């Protein structure tokens, strides 16, 4: 559930960019199409994945893995659109490893 709360905050951060609540000097409409598309994608998928994680459903875990892998891939291949550094990449990889380990423990217990 802590991961779900973090992903809700992440998704709301993307909505803040879309709605212009953040302190960016350039409005969302004036940014590149690639930036707009990735921002909208993460604004939607992060919140849907967070709800799925909160409900502890299988589809939530799958959507969360899709969201985090998308973020990692876009951070590596398009660093000017999706920001992130080595610390964020390491954090996301540790989240994935922890999630998979806990899921494995839960499945082996049943």
C-alpha positions as a Markdown table, in Angstrom:
| # | Residue | x | y | z |
|---|---|---|---|---|
| 1 | Unk | 0.0 | 0.0 | 0.0 |
| 2 | Unk | 3.0 | 2.3 | 0.5 |
| 3 | Unk | 3.9 | 1.8 | -3.1 |
| 4 | Unk | 0.3 | 2.7 | -4.1 |
| 5 | Unk | 0.5 | 5.9 | -2.2 |
| 6 | Unk | 3.8 | 6.8 | -3.8 |
| 7 | Unk | 2.4 | 6.1 | -7.2 |
| 8 | Unk | -0.7 | 8.2 | -6.5 |
| 9 | Unk | 1.6 | 11.1 | -5.6 |
| 10 | Unk | 3.6 | 10.5 | -8.8 |
| 11 | Unk | 0.4 | 10.5 | -11.0 |
| 12 | Unk | -0.9 | 13.6 | -9.3 |
| 13 | Unk | 2.5 | 15.3 | -10.0 |
| 14 | Unk | 2.0 | 14.6 | -13.7 |
| 15 | Unk | -1.6 | 16.0 | -13.5 |
| 16 | Unk | -0.1 | 19.1 | -11.9 |
| 17 | Unk | 2.1 | 19.6 | -14.9 |
| 18 | Unk | -0.8 | 19.2 | -17.3 |
| 19 | Unk | -3.0 | 21.6 | -15.3 |
| 20 | Unk | -0.2 | 24.1 | -14.9 |
| 21 | Unk | -0.1 | 23.9 | -11.1 |
| 22 | Unk | 3.7 | 23.3 | -11.1 |
| 23 | Unk | 6.3 | 26.0 | -11.3 |
| 24 | Unk | 7.5 | 25.3 | -14.8 |
| 25 | Unk | 8.3 | 28.4 | -16.9 |
| 26 | Unk | 6.8 | 26.9 | -20.1 |
| 27 | Unk | 3.1 | 26.0 | -20.1 |
| 28 | Unk | 2.1 | 22.5 | -20.9 |
| 29 | Unk | 0.5 | 23.5 | -24.3 |
| 30 | Unk | 3.8 | 25.1 | -25.5 |
| 31 | Unk | 5.9 | 22.0 | -24.8 |
| 32 | Unk | 6.8 | 19.4 | -27.5 |
| 33 | Unk | 4.3 | 16.8 | -28.5 |
| 34 | Unk | 6.6 | 14.0 | -27.2 |
| 35 | Unk | 6.6 | 15.6 | -23.7 |
| 36 | Unk | 2.9 | 16.1 | -23.8 |
| 37 | Unk | 2.2 | 12.5 | -24.8 |
| 38 | Unk | 4.5 | 11.0 | -22.2 |
| 39 | Unk | 3.1 | 13.3 | -19.5 |
| 40 | Unk | -0.5 | 12.3 | -20.3 |
| 41 | Unk | 0.4 | 8.6 | -20.5 |
| 42 | Unk | 2.0 | 8.6 | -17.1 |
| 43 | Unk | -0.7 | 10.8 | -15.6 |
| 44 | Unk | -3.3 | 8.2 | -16.5 |
| 45 | Unk | -1.3 | 4.9 | -16.1 |
| 46 | Unk | 0.3 | 5.9 | -12.7 |
| 47 | Unk | -3.1 | 6.6 | -11.1 |
| 48 | Unk | -4.8 | 3.5 | -12.5 |
| 49 | Unk | -1.8 | 1.3 | -11.4 |
| 50 | Unk | -1.9 | 2.9 | -8.0 |
| 51 | Unk | -5.6 | 2.1 | -7.6 |
| 52 | Unk | -4.9 | -1.5 | -8.7 |
| 53 | Unk | -2.0 | -1.8 | -6.2 |
| 54 | Unk | -4.2 | -0.3 | -3.4 |
| 55 | Unk | -6.9 | -3.0 | -4.2 |
| 56 | Unk | -4.1 | -5.6 | -4.2 |
| 57 | Unk | -5.4 | -6.9 | -7.5 |
| 58 | Unk | -3.4 | -8.8 | -10.1 |
| 59 | Unk | -4.1 | -6.2 | -12.8 |
| 60 | Unk | -2.8 | -3.5 | -10.5 |
| 61 | Unk | 0.6 | -5.2 | -10.3 |
| 62 | Unk | 0.8 | -5.8 | -14.0 |
| 63 | Unk | -0.1 | -2.2 | -14.8 |
| 64 | Unk | 2.4 | -0.9 | -12.2 |
| 65 | Unk | 5.1 | -3.1 | -13.8 |
| 66 | Unk | 4.1 | -1.7 | -17.2 |
| 67 | Unk | 4.3 | 1.9 | -15.8 |
| 68 | Unk | 7.6 | 1.5 | -14.1 |
| 69 | Unk | 9.2 | -0.3 | -17.0 |
| 70 | Unk | 7.9 | 2.4 | -19.4 |
| 71 | Unk | 9.4 | 5.0 | -17.2 |
| 72 | Unk | 12.8 | 3.2 | -17.1 |
| 73 | Unk | 12.9 | 2.6 | -20.8 |
| 74 | Unk | 11.9 | 6.2 | -21.7 |
| 75 | Unk | 14.4 | 7.5 | -19.1 |
| 76 | Unk | 17.2 | 5.6 | -20.8 |
| 77 | Unk | 16.3 | 6.2 | -24.5 |
| 78 | Unk | 14.7 | 9.7 | -24.2 |
| 79 | Unk | 16.3 | 11.5 | -21.3 |
| 80 | Unk | 15.3 | 14.9 | -22.6 |
| 81 | Unk | 11.6 | 14.0 | -22.3 |
| 82 | Unk | 11.5 | 11.8 | -19.2 |
| 83 | Unk | 13.8 | 13.0 | -16.5 |
| 84 | Unk | 15.5 | 10.7 | -14.2 |
| 85 | Unk | 19.0 | 9.9 | -13.0 |
| 86 | Unk | 20.9 | 6.9 | -11.8 |
| 87 | Unk | 19.4 | 7.3 | -8.3 |
| 88 | Unk | 15.8 | 7.1 | -9.7 |
| 89 | Unk | 16.7 | 4.2 | -12.0 |
| 90 | Unk | 18.2 | 2.3 | -9.0 |
| 91 | Unk | 15.2 | 3.1 | -6.9 |
| 92 | Unk | 12.7 | 1.8 | -9.5 |
| 93 | Unk | 14.8 | -1.3 | -10.0 |
| 94 | Unk | 14.8 | -1.9 | -6.2 |
| 95 | Unk | 11.0 | -1.4 | -6.2 |
| 96 | Unk | 10.6 | -4.0 | -8.9 |
| 97 | Unk | 12.8 | -6.5 | -7.1 |
| 98 | Unk | 11.0 | -6.0 | -3.8 |
| 99 | Unk | 7.6 | -6.3 | -5.4 |
| 100 | Unk | 8.5 | -9.4 | -7.3 |
| 101 | Unk | 10.0 | -10.9 | -4.1 |
| 102 | Unk | 7.0 | -10.1 | -2.0 |
| 103 | Unk | 4.7 | -11.5 | -4.7 |
| 104 | Unk | 6.8 | -14.7 | -4.9 |
| 105 | Unk | 6.6 | -15.1 | -1.1 |
| 106 | Unk | 2.8 | -14.6 | -1.2 |
| 107 | Unk | 2.4 | -17.2 | -3.9 |
| 108 | Unk | 4.6 | -19.7 | -2.2 |
| 109 | Unk | 2.7 | -19.3 | 1.0 |
| 110 | Unk | -0.6 | -20.4 | -0.7 |
